[in-house]
Amino acid sequence: MPTPPPHLAPPLLLLLCLGLVSAQRHVAVQEGPLYRTEGSHVTLWCKVSGYQGPAEQNFQWSIYLPSAPEREVQIVSTADPSFPYAIYTQRVHSREIYVERVQGDAVLLHIKELQDRDAGEYECHTPNTDERYFGSYSAKMNLVVIPDSLRVTAVPQTLHKVERDSLELKCEVSKSTAQHSHVSIAWYRQRGGEAPVEVISLSRDFVLRAGGAYAQRQATGDVRLDKVGETTSKLTIYNLHPSDQGEFYCEAAEWIQDPDKSWYAMTRKRSQGTIVNVQATDKEFSVRLETEKRTYIVGEPVEFRCILEAQNVPDRYFSISWAFNSSLIASLGPNAVPVLNNEFAQREALGQLKVAKESDNVFVLKIYRLRLEDSGKYNCRVTEREKTVTGDFIDKESKRPKNIPITVLPLKTSISLEIINNASSVLEGESLRFGCNVRSGVGPQSRLSVAWQLVDKQNRRSEIVRLDRDGTLQPGPSYAERSSYGGIQMEQVRPGSFTLEIFNSIRADEGHYECRVAEWTRTLDGEWQMVGERHAGTPVSITPLEAGFAVTAISRTPGVTYNESFDLQCIIKPHYPSWVPVSVTWRFQPAGSTEFHDLVTFTRDGGVQWGDRYMGFRTRTAIEKAESSNNVRLSISRASDTEAGKYQCVAELWRKNYNSSWTRLADRISNLLEIRVLRPVTKLQVSKSKRSITLVENRPIPLNCSVKSQTSPDSHFAVLWYVHKPSDADGKLILKTTHSSAFEYGTYAEEEGLRGRLQFERSASGGLFSLTVQRAEVRDSGSYYCHVEEWLLSPNHAWYKLAEEVSGRTEVTVKQPDNRLQVNQTHRNITVLENQWVTLECQVSSRSSPSSQLSVEWYVWRPGHPEKEAVARLSRQSTLRYGDLAALGDLRGRIHMESPSLGLYLLSIQNATVRDSGVYDCRVEEWLLDPSDRWYKRAEDLSGLTTLTVKQPGEEDLVPLPWSRFSIAGFRFYSRLD
């Protein structure tokens, strides 16, 4: 099985070794974003776990390009050769892009030569083999393609060296990658077809390490790798061996750290090679370094002698170089002309230093007046050189002795110091004050220089300010800006007494403060020379302002009633001095909302800034900051629903900088305070008494709704009147009077036409509400009740409904008047002769209502006729209408109907004939006017029977037989009793 690349192996092998088993499918890919260089070979791993089905899972790779981040572009699949889109088909078929299966459930995607268009979001997808979809089936990561900016160059050349010569080769390595990356450099030697041999390398972590063949020589200093400038590295091999012959080249790699913290070599490149030929020789020489002693006093001279021991020195060419702490002082070529470096050239020009060739075998370095900074390691290097036919010199072999360290001690001084510190521990922002007193030992001709220095926690030393011996005050580089604003002040209050004051301290000012006093005196040549230096120190710790910074919101009244006041306090800890600016903002989240908004801010400069969201608060809110602390009280009067919700205070701790700018050091958010604004407890009581009313239609229906008690004398009431009919599920609204006394008719009133019949009244005391339904109808029957709403005026001058209650019910029954219609039931017998006038009576003895109207109709049952016949009808409008009998015969002209008195109706027949004989009765109908002005028949009744016998003259003695009337199943029948 192929081995994953080193930077992928640990995470991938970890996944493989874990063998994760889960009931839920999980797809994992290499963590991104990954930065890879154009043209490099890239691998991306993908692993699936928790799956069901075969052990060998299939994988599909796709990309989402930055130009179309929502569009999937298919690249390669382990199962489907036709999976790639056209832009990837050729590269997949040529195996420039392919998938390597590491094991059944893990793969590596290979892109052999990364292109710029390969940048994007890669998705690894595993087709489902589970019984059901459960888990994740794909995972994504980002791949960023960056230009390959690594450049590795060296001058190709061929060098001929002699054994023990020195070899010096340079390699230029540069990059311009925008991302943070490291570079490693290695030098190799290769001969013919042999494998390259590592000479020495500098790892990406700046660790210098020689290859196995050169490790010992590096330990003795014969193999070196030095950085020269920003981009050049130099390989130096002293004392060349014949085995060093071959081609030398350097190789560099650019490394970047992936999100999993592993380092990855994005690209590697090598330079052109240098052919080095080494000729063996038997010439030997040795070098030793001598000096008189190892310890000196400032101002004393020192001489170093570099002695060359070799055969035939005059016939050979040697050059020498002098070094101090590995830095070049001077060099002398075979012509013995010294070339000095940097400051040593200046000292040589002033006659303070000399480099010379004393003889063929002896070379001298002499410093006439030592300084303190001359302490260190000195050495010389002797190089044998060979003169070519062209007159040029080439190096053959170099040797150097061991270093000689010397110590330069300062001139002794007898001064003593006393340092004074006003406080060893201060709060950030407080001033630091130090005193430095020179107690004794200052010579009469001496001058003092004083330097204040700070050694911080990381043991880094920085100079705060220096007072030179000539009285010049010079701030240190790190303190120049603060000093220019007056934040650093140093002065000499009297001879030998110096003060340092640092205003508005910051955390970086914590550490160990030293006062360093140097004593200077003039030498015979007029130069100032430091006799000695003394220092004294004192520690200072600075407590950060935000240490322990906390904020707590408290309230003693989490629940208040309308119109009550409540206080909120924002407690700031610790107790800061008055000069520490703290801004406090009260934030508010109304009840039922999810967002906080700034209510009011007590600014760091003591101002009050109101938010623009809840301007209503401002008229009833006061904010107060305690004089002795940063605590801020928020007082709200006349609480209402508007003030109900969650409160929170936010405190910001500020520090004013030396340049008058402000820095916010920290902010803290308090706990939440929930304030509940409770409405008054209702005292509303509505009469629950029940009653029943039965009345005759056209009478008024009186309905009362009584409020027995109310919450406030200022309460207003809305009254809703309802009626409930047995056929309805719920009551129907008749009328509503709002708390502002507006009237609204309900749908029932509209539908039933009640608007003109409703009368609403309210008693002067305000607790009794009356509704009268005028001209009651039968359909007005039902169960009546009122629904009372109690309304109060909130502190925000808005009416709100406090409570509601339903009254007891009034059962109303509206009926028609009782049937009191009675017609005289007396049977009569009347006998008359033909051509006589006969009058029949129909007497109504009582009626249901005095305002009713009656209609009267006469009927006759004549002998020989099977049915009763209508004679005439007097309608309720007093209109006479003849029946069929009268209309068809001669009876019409002979009959007359009248009502001479109330309730008496007469039927008169003129010129009676025998045919008029029969049994007569009258039917009376009583009609009433309903409340809607519609007439309806309330009752009817029949009179008693009147038997009329009309005789011809001579028949007076005949006695008529009586008739009887009986009813069967609602039908009336007549029979003659003969």
Residue, then its C-alpha position, 0 to 999 in steps of 0.5 A: m500500500p502506498t505511504p501517504p506524504p509525511h505531512l499527511a501521514p499522522p492525521l490520516l494514519l490516526l484515522l485509519c488506526l482508530g477504525l471509527v465505528s458508528a451507526q452514523r456515516h461520517v465523511a472527513v477531509q483534510e482540514g483547510p484552507l491549504y496553500r499550495t504552489e502552482g506546478s507542485h504535486v498535491t495530495l488531499w485525503c478523504k476518509v469515511s467511517g460509520y458506514q454500512g455495506p461493503a468494506e471498499q467504499n467509493f469516492q467522488w471528488s468535485i470542486y466549486l470554483p471561486s467564479a461560480p461558488e454554487r456550481e459543482v464541477q465533477i473531477v474524478s470518481t473511483a467508480d464512474p470513469s465518465f464522472p469528470y466534467a470536460i475540463y478535467t477529462q484529459r487530465v484524469h485520463s492521462r493520470e495527471i489527476y487520480v485517486e489513490r486508495v489507501q484502504g477500503d474507506a480512505v483515499l488520496l486525491h493526487i494532482k501532479e502539476l497544480q494549476d492556478r485554475d485548480a483553486g477552489e472548494y473541494e468536496c469529497h462525496t461517498p455514494n450511499t451504501d447504507e440501509r437508510y440515509f443517516g449522517s454526512y455523505s460529503a465534506k469540503m475543504n478549501l485549496v488556495v493556489i499561490p504563485d511559486s516565487l521560490r528562487v535558488t541561484a548560484v554561480p556555476q563554476t569549476l574550482h581547483k583547490v589544494e588539500r587543506d585549502s578553504l572552499e567558499l560557495k554562495c547561494e541566493v535564495s529568495k521568495s515573495t510569498a504573501q503568506h507566512s512561510h519558512v525556508s530551509i537550505a541545504w548544501y549537497r556534494q555529488r560525485g558521478g552517479e553516486a547519491p548526493v551527500e548532505v554537507i550541512s543544512l539550515s532547517r525551517d526551524f533555524v536548526l543548523r545540522a551537518g550531514g553524517a560525513y561532515a558532522q565531525r568537521q562541523a563540530t571542529g569549525d571546519v564546516r560552516l553555513d553563514k547567512v550573508g545579507e537577507t537572501t544569501s547563504k555562504l558555505t565555507i569548508y576549511n582544510l579541504h580533503p581530497s574526498d571533498q572533490g565533486e559537484f556542490y549545489c544548494e537546495a532550498a524548500e519553502w514550507i508553510q504551516d497547515p491548519d493541523k499545525s504540521w509543516y508542508a514543503m510547498t516547493r523545492k528547488r536546487s541551484q546550478g552546481t560548482i565543480v570542485n577539484v581538490q589536489a592532495t599535498d604534503k605541505e603542512f603548517s601550524v598557527r598559534l596565538e599569544t598575548e601577555k595576559r587575559t585581564y586588563i583595565v580600561g586604558e591599558p594596551v594589549e598586543f596579540r601575536c599570531i605566529l606561523e610555523a612552517q617550512n620555507v615560509p619566504d617561498r610560500y604565500f600566506s595571508i592572515s585575518w584578525a577576528f574579534n567575537s567572530s567579526l573581521i577586524a583586519s586582513l593582510g594579504p601576501n603583500a602585507v598591506p592591512v585592510l581594516n573593517n568598520e570602526f577598527a579602521q577609524r580607531e587605526a586612523l586615530g592611532q589607537l590600533k595597529v595591524a602589522k607584519e612583524s616578520d615572515n612568521v609573526f603578525v601583530l594586532k595591537i590596541y593601545r587603549l582598551r575600552l570596556e567593549d573590547s572584552g571578548k574573544y580574539n583570533c587569527r586565521v592563516t591561509e596559504r595561497e597559491k599563485t597562478v600563472t596569471g598572477d592571481f592567488i587561490d586559497k589552498e589551506s587555512k588554519r587558526p588557533k584557539n580563541i583567546p578571550i580577554t576581559v577589560l575591567p572598568l576603572k574603579t569608582s567609589i561612588s555609592l547610590e541610593i534609589i527611592n521609590n514612592a510605591s512598589s505597586v501602583l494601579e495602572g494610570e498612576s504616576l511612578r516617581f523615583g529618586c536616585n541619590v549619589r551619596s559619596g565618592v564623586g571626584p572634584q573633577s569628575r562628571l556624572s552621566v545618569a541613565w534610567q533603564l527598565v528591565d521588563k518581565q522578559n528580561r529585556r532592557s530598555e533605556i528610558v532617559r539619559l542625562d549625559r555628562d554634558g547635561t544633555l537629556q536624551p530619551g530612549p528610543s522606546y520612550a521618545e514619543r511619550s517624552s515629547y508629550g511630557g509623559i516622561q520627566m527627568e531632572q537634577v534637583r541638586p548636585g548628585s540627586f536625580t528624579l524620574e517621573i513617569f506619568n499615566s503608567i501603562r502595563a508595559d512600565e512594570g518591571h525592575y527600574e535601574c538608575r545607572v550612574a557613570e563617573w567620567t574623568r579626563t585623561l592626559d590627552g583630554e579625552w573623557q574616560m569612564v572611571g566606573e559605573r554603579h547602579a541601583g534598582t527597585p521593582v515596580s508592579i502595575t496592577p491592570l485597571e481591568a483586574g477584577f473589573a466587574v459590573t452587577a445590576i441590582s434592584r430591590t423592586p423586581g415587581v412594581t405596580y402601575n404608577e409606582s417608582f423603582d430604582l436600578q443600580c449598576i455596581i462597578k467593582p473594584h472601587y476606582p479612583s475618581w480619575v479612572p473614567v468609566s462609562v455606563t450604559w443602561r440597556f433595555q429589552p421591552a417585554g416580549s421583544t428579543e432585542f436590546h437597545d441603549l436607554v441612557t449612557f453616563t459617558r466617561d466625561g460625566g455627560v448623559q447621552w440618551g438613546d433615541r429609541y425610547m424617548g418616553f423614558r426621558t420624561r420619567t427617568a433620572i440617572e445619577k452617578a455616585e460621587s464616591s464611586n462609579n456606581v450609576r443609579l437609574s430611577i424610573s417614576r410612574a411605572s407602566d407597561t412601557e417600562a416592563g422588560k429586562y434591564q442590563c448595564v454595560a460598563e466600559l473602562w477607559r484610559k487616557n493616553y499620554n497623547s490625549s487619545w483614549t483607549r478602551l481597556a475592557d467592557r463588562i456586561s451585567n446580569l439581567l434584571e427583569i422588571r415586572v410592572l403589574r397592573p392594579v389588582t382588580k376589584l371589579q364585581v358585577s351583579k350575578s343575580k338571575r331573574s326572569i321576566t315574562l311580558v306581553e308583546n309590545r311592552p318594553i323589556p327592562l334590562n339592568c347591569s349593576v357594577k357592585s364594586q370597582t378598582s378605582p374611582d377613575s375607572h371607566f367601563a365598557v358594557l357589551w349586551y348579549v342575548h343567547k337563544p337556545s338555538d345558538a351556541d354562543g351569545k350574540l352581541i346586541l350593543k356595545t358602549t366603549h369606555s369612552s361612551a361610544f356606541e356600537y351596534g352588534t350584528y344581532a341588532e342589525e340583523e333583527g332590526l333592533r336599532g330603533r327599539l334600543q335605549f341605553e342609560r347609565s345612572a348618575s352614580g355610574g355603577l348601573f347600566s340599563l338597556t331597554v328593548q322597546r315594543a317587545e316581540v315574541r322573537d325577542s325572548g331569550s337569555y340576556y346578560c352584560h359583559v363589563e370591561e373595566w378600563l384605567l388610564s395608564p401612566n403613559h396616558a393610554w387606556y388599558k383594559l384591567a378586568e372583565e366580568v359577566s353578569g347574571r342572566t335575565e331570562v326574558t319570555v315575550k308572549q302574545p296576549d291570552n285568548r279571551l275571545q268568547v262568543n255567546q253560545t246560547h241556542r235560539n229558535i226564531t219562527v217568522l212568517e214569510n215577508q217578515w223582517v228577522t234579525l239574528e244576533c252574534q254577541v261577543s262577550s269578551r275579547s283578548s285585547p281592547s285594541s283588537q279588531l274583529s271580523v264576523e262571518w255568518y253561516v247557514w245550514r239549510p234543510g236538504h243541503p249537505e254543507k254549511e253555506a256562507v251568508a256574509r262576512l263583515s271584515r275587521q276593516s268593516t267591509l261587507r262581503y257576501g257569501d256564495l248563498a247571498a251572491l247567487g240568490d235573491l238573499r243579497g238584496r235582503i240581508h243587512m249586517e251591522s254592529p250597533s254596539l261594541g261586541l254586538y253584530l246583527l244579521s237582518i233578513q228582509n222579506a223572509t222566505v221559506r228558503d231562508s229557513g235553517v240553522y244559523d251561527c256566526r264565526v268571530e275572528e280576533w285580530l291583533l297588531d304586533p310590534s312590527d305593525r303587522w296584523y295577525k289572527r289571535a283567536e276565533d270562536l263560534s256562536g250558539l245555533t239560531t234555528l230560523t223557521v220561516k212559515q207561510p201563512g196558515e202554518e203558524d201551528l207547526v213547531p220547528l224541530p231543534w238542531s244540535r251541533f257536535s264536533i268530530a275530529g275538529f269538524r262541526f256537524y249539525s243534526r235535526l232531532d226528528 
